[in-house]
């Protein structure tokens, strides 16, 4: 297949914001080339993309659920149907532990034994199988049989599981290999994190207190131009989805659109950092994938404000980097498409058509 791999390289500029916070509430950073950069973690990006309204609406009916509360949900259904509490607990635990190790009972935390120790990603197919089994148990007033607890599926119709994978420590044979790799987004230039000192005033104070404010705080922020990289194994994705190539292609289009348009939501109401990607390079082919992050080992530093165009310099570096890789290793992609907003080159609709028509 010509387009086994789909690689997406993006440059997105964010104004002052706190996109992804660390344990101190400050923007996450990472050092690259010995220089501190702003960072948005891969986990943050994937969650914002897959939970975005855009992604959810495009793939409605083909998404899974991440939860620890599977047993509690089953328990609630059994109790609502009049099953005795002792039986409801036993049956719920039997179903939930199929998906992971359960927490130990604790007299100070009622029904804690219904919770799975770690978050598990459950597909719609598996949820439907659980619901059907629960209805049977209610109708027949009995515990689940061993053969009825074969609820896990090797393949899935849940696009988010097929894309980002699933690991079940207690049932590794039902692990699903991720078909999509997402890099941490890094700023292409050095950063200095600043602090925003703020106050909140009590509207009904009416001078009763001497203090001019009722709350004082501060939050870290910084602006940055980020390089982001995604690699999708289209063959693996279709395989994870049970061979449904049409659903795989629909998922690829939804993911790319979310990645290009959906911003991390950290402190969104305070900074309104809604941004689209200004430059997108899409590559398709069967060649071994490679990131172009090495284009920014030396950070972009422009000292004269009149020529301070980070986006133009970053775009040029990406183009130079893929040309250098091609020169050294031979063609690293079968085809490429570039969307460059500031140069009025390409359109997003054409980019999606390019990806969709890669095998035609």
N, C-alpha and C positions, 0 to 999 in steps of 0.2 A: 504494500500500500504506500503510495507516494507520501501521504500526509500522516504518517504514524504519529509524529510529534508536531504539536502546535506550540510555538513559543511566542510569548507576548512580552515586549519590553515597553515600559511606560515612563514618561516624565510628567509629574504632576506637581504644580506649585500650590502651596498652602500659605495663606496669610498668617499673621500671628495667631497661634492656637496651642492647645494642649491635647494633641491628637490621641495619645496613648500613654497613660500615666504609669509610673513605677510605684513601688511600695511607699514612697514618700509623697506621692501626688504630683511629682514633677515629670515633664516629658521624658520618655525613654530615650537613651542615647546608646551609641556603640562607637568604638574606635576602629577606623579603617585607614590604612596608610599612615598610622600613627596620629591621626587627627580625629577629634571627637565630632560625631555627626548626630543629627536627629535620627530617630528610629521609630518605625511602627512595626510591631511584631507580626509575624506570619499568622499567629493565632487570632490576633485582633482583626487583621484584614479578612481572613476567611469567615469569621463570625459575622462581621458587618455585611459581607457580600451575601452569604447564604440566608441571613435573616432579613435582608432588605426587602421592601415591598416589591421592588422590581423583580428580584429573583424568585420570591415566593409566588407572585402572580403568574410569572412565566412558566413555572413548574408545579403549579397546584396539582395535588394528587400524586405527586412523585417525590415527596420529601419525607424524611424520617423525623424522629423525635429523640433528643438527647435528654436522658432523665435518670435519676436514682429512685424515683418514686413509682416504679412499675407495680410493685407488690401492693403499695398503698392504694393505687387506683383500682386494682382487681379487688382488693378487700372492700372498698367502698361499694362496688357494684354488687358483691355478694351480700353484704349487709343490707343494702337497699332492697334486695330481693327476698329478704327474710331468712337467710342462712344463719345458723347459730354462730356466735362470735368465735368460739374455739375452732370450729370447722373452717370458718372463713379465714382465720389466721393460717391454719395448716395448709389449706388449698392455695392461698395467695403466696405463701412462702415457696411451695413446690413449683409454682409457675415462675416466680421472680428469680429463683436461684438457677434457673436454666440460663439466664443472661449474665449472671455474675454472683460472686460471693456476697452473702447477706451480712448485715451488721449483727452483732451479738445482742441478745435481749438485755434490756436494762430497766429495772423496776422504776427508775426515776425518769425514764423516757418511754412512755407507753407506745407500743407498736413500732419501736425503732427497728425491730427485727424484720420488718417488711421492706426496709430500704436496702438497696444494693450499695456496696461500699464505694464503688466508682461509677461515674457517669457512663452510661451505655447508650449507644446510638441504635435505635430500633426502627426498622423499616415499616412502611405501611402494610406490607404483606404479613409481617410478623405480628403487628398489632391486630390485624384482621383475624389471624389464626388464634390469638389470645382471646379476642372477643367471642369468637365462635366456641372456643372451649369453655369459657365462662358461662355462656348460655346453656351449653350442654350440662355442665355441673349443676346449674340452678334447676334445670328441668328435671334432671334425674336424681338430684339431691345426693351426690356422691363425690368422692375425691377423684382427682384426675388419675388416669392409668398411665403407666410408664410410657407406653407407645404414644399416648396423646401429648406428651411433653416434648415431642420432637418439633419444637416451634421455631428453631433457628433455620435460616436459609443461607445457602452458599452464595447464591446470586441475589440481586435485589432490584427492586424498581425504584428505590430511593436514590435520587441523583446525588444528594449531598453525601451519602455514605459511599456511593460508587466513586465520587470524585476525591473525597478526603479520607477515605478509608475507615476501618473499624478494627480495634484490637480487643479481643476477649481473652483475658489472661487464663480463665478457667476452661475455655473452649477454643483453643487456638486453631482448630480445624475450620472454624467458622470466621476466622479473621478475613478481612477484605483489604487487599492491597490498594493503597491510594493511587488513583490515576492522574492526580493533579499535584504538582509541587509548587509551593508558593514561598518566595524568598521574603525575608524581612526587608521592608522598604527603608532606604537610607538616603539622607540628604547628600547631594553631590558636592557640597561645600562645607566648610567649617561652620559651627554654630556657637552662639553664646546664649545660654538660657537666661532670660530676664524674669523679674518678679513684678507682678501686678499687685500693688497695694490697694485694697478697696475697703469701703465702709458701707454699711447699710443704716439708713435713718428710719426711726420709728415715726410713721405718719401721724400717730395719735399722741405723740409725746406732749405737745402743746407747752413745751418749756418746763415741764414738771421736773426734769432732770437736767443737771448741768452739762452732761455729755452731749456732744453734737451727733453722736452715732450710737446705735444699739449693737452693732457688730463690726468687728475689724478683722480682716483676714488678708491673705496674699496667695497668689497662685502663679506657678511658673508657666512661661509660654515662650515660644520661638516660632519664627517663620522659616520655611524651607522649600527647596525644589527637590523632590524625591525621585530616585530611580527605583522602579519596581519590576519584578520579573516573575513570570508564570510559565510553567511547562506542563502541558497536557499530553498524556499518552492516549490518543484517541482509540487505539486498538484495545488497550486495557480498560478504558471507560466502557466501551461497547460490551466487552467481555463481562465486566462487573454487572452490567445491566441485562445479563442473560442474552446477549446478542442483539439487543434492540438498538440498531444503528441510528434510526430516526430520533429516538429519545436522546441518544448520546450527542447527536448534532444539535438538538434543541438545547441541551444542557451546556454545551460549549458556547453557544451564542449568548445564553443568559449569563454565564459566568463572565465572559468578556465584557458584556455591557455593564454588569455590576462593577467589575474592576475599574472600568474607565470612568464611570459616573458616580459611584457611591463613595462618599468620604467617611473616614472613621468618625465616630460620634462623640468622642471624648470632649467634654465641656462645649458641646455644640451650641447650646443656648447662649453661652457667654461670648463665643468667638465667631459663630456662623461661618465655619470654614468650608462651606460647600464649594467643591471644585471638581471640574472635569480634567481629564488628562489633556495636556497641550500637545503631546507627541506620543504616537503609538507605532511601534514597529512590530509587525506580525510576520513570523517565519513559519513555513511548513516544510516538511521533508522527513526522510527516514534516517537522516544523519544523527549521530550522537549529540544530544543537546549541550549547550554551554551558555552560561550567563555572560552578559557584557559588562558586569560590575567592575571589571578590571579597568575600564575606561576612566574610572573615577578614583583609582588608587591615589593619584595625585589630585587633591581637591581643587575645585575651581575657585580661584581667588582673583577677583577683578577689583582693582583699587580705584580706578578713575570712574566716577559716577556717570560720566557722559557715555561711556562704553560698557556700562555694567549690564550686559545681557546674558544672564546665567543660562537661560533657556536655549539661546542660540549656540552658546559654547557647548552645553551639554548634548544637544542634538548632534552637533558636529563631531563630538567625541564618540558617540555611539556609532555613527555612520563610519567613522575612521576605524573603530575597533572591529566591526564585523568585516570590513574590507581587509584588515590586517590578518584576521583569523582565516579568511578565505584564501589569502595569498599563501599563508604558511601551511594550511592543512587541506587545501582544496575547498570546494564549495561546501559550506556548513549548513546550507539550506537549499531546498529545491526551488522555492519561490519566496518572494518577500512582498509585503505591502506596507507603505508608510502613510500614516495620517499625521500631517503637520498643520496644526490649526493656524499658527502665526504666519506660515508661508502660503496659506490657502491651498495646501496640497492634500488631495484625497477627501473622502467623506466617511463617516462611520458606517453608513449603509453599504458603501462599496467594500469596506473592510470586512463586514459580516458576510457579504456575498463572496468575497475572496476566500474566506475560511470555509464556508459552506460548499463552495464549488471546487475545493482542493482535489477531490478524487474524480472529477468529471472531465 
